[in-house]
């Protein structure tokens, strides 16, 4: 399932591009900006967690009922992404809290 790594790279690139946009760096003190920033952090953590979970599923044998194949790999990829999103939803899980603090500092400095 190498597509997961490509998606993780794309997601990281999109987050970096979002941080570089001058109009996307208002002060994080407003409630709207806090919600946007927290949603971005949740997505970032979900992307990292998804990348960490994919190797676990690569070693699981295909289900005899479905027989494996491309469709099952694709479904597993989407399932892993949804697991990661659910786990990281609302900031309940952070892959690296220190990284989140550094991103917040960087975001506030651009404001």
ZAMARGU-4260 file (C-alpha; in steps of 0.2 Angstrom, whole numbers, plus 5000, padded with zeros to 4 digits):
<rodrens>
0) 5000/5000/5000 | 5012/5013/4994 | 4999/5025/4990 | 4997/5030/5009 | 5015/5037/5009
5) 5011/5047/4994 | 4995/5054/5002 | 5005/5058/5018 | 5018/5068/5008 | 5004/5077/4998
10) 4995/5081/5015 | 5011/5087/5023 | 5014/5098/5007 | 4997/5105/5008 | 4999/5109/5026
15) 5016/5118/5023 | 5008/5127/5008 | 4994/5133/5020 | 5006/5139/5033 | 5016/5149/5019
20) 5001/5158/5013 | 5001/5176/5020 | 4982/5178/5021 | 4981/5162/5031 | 4991/5168/5046
25) 4980/5179/5056 | 4982/5179/5075 | 4977/5162/5082 | 4968/5172/5097 | 4952/5173/5088
30) 4940/5158/5090 | 4938/5155/5072 | 4956/5155/5069 | 4958/5143/5084 | 4945/5131/5077
35) 4954/5131/5060 | 4971/5129/5067 | 4965/5114/5078 | 4956/5106/5063 | 4972/5108/5054
40) 4982/5100/5068 | 4969/5086/5069 | 4971/5082/5051 | 4990/5083/5052 | 4990/5071/5067
45) 4978/5059/5057 | 4990/5059/5043 | 5005/5055/5054 | 4995/5042/5063 | 4989/5034/5047
50) 5007/5033/5040 | 5012/5024/5056 | 4997/5012/5055 | 4999/5006/5037 | 5013/4994/5040
55) 5003/4985/5053 | 4990/4981/5040 | 5002/4976/5026 | 5006/4960/5036 | 4988/4955/5038
60) 4983/4940/5027 | 4968/4944/5015 | 4951/4939/5020 | 4946/4922/5012 | 4929/4929/5008
65) 4935/4943/4997 | 4952/4936/4992 | 4962/4951/4993 | 4967/4961/4978 | 4968/4979/4973
70) 4950/4983/4979 | 4954/4976/4997 | 4970/4986/4998 | 4961/5002/4993 | 4947/4999/5006
75) 4960/4995/5019 | 4969/5012/5015 | 4953/5022/5017 | 4949/5012/5033 | 4966/5016/5041
80) 4963/5034/5036 | 4946/5035/5045 | 4953/5026/5060 | 4967/5039/5061 | 4954/5053/5059
85) 4943/5046/5072 | 4957/5043/5085 | 4964/5061/5082 | 4947/5070/5082 | 4945/5085/5093
90) 4963/5084/5098 | 4960/5069/5109 | 4977/5061/5102 | 4992/5070/5097 | 5007/5060/5088
95) 5019/5073/5096 | 5013/5086/5107 | 5029/5096/5106 | 5027/5096/5087 | 5010/5104/5089
100) 5017/5117/5101 | 5030/5122/5088 | 5017/5123/5074 | 5007/5134/5085 | 5022/5145/5088
105) 5026/5146/5070 | 5008/5150/5066 | 5006/5164/5079 | 5023/5172/5073 | 5016/5174/5056
110) 5001/5183/5062
</rodrens>
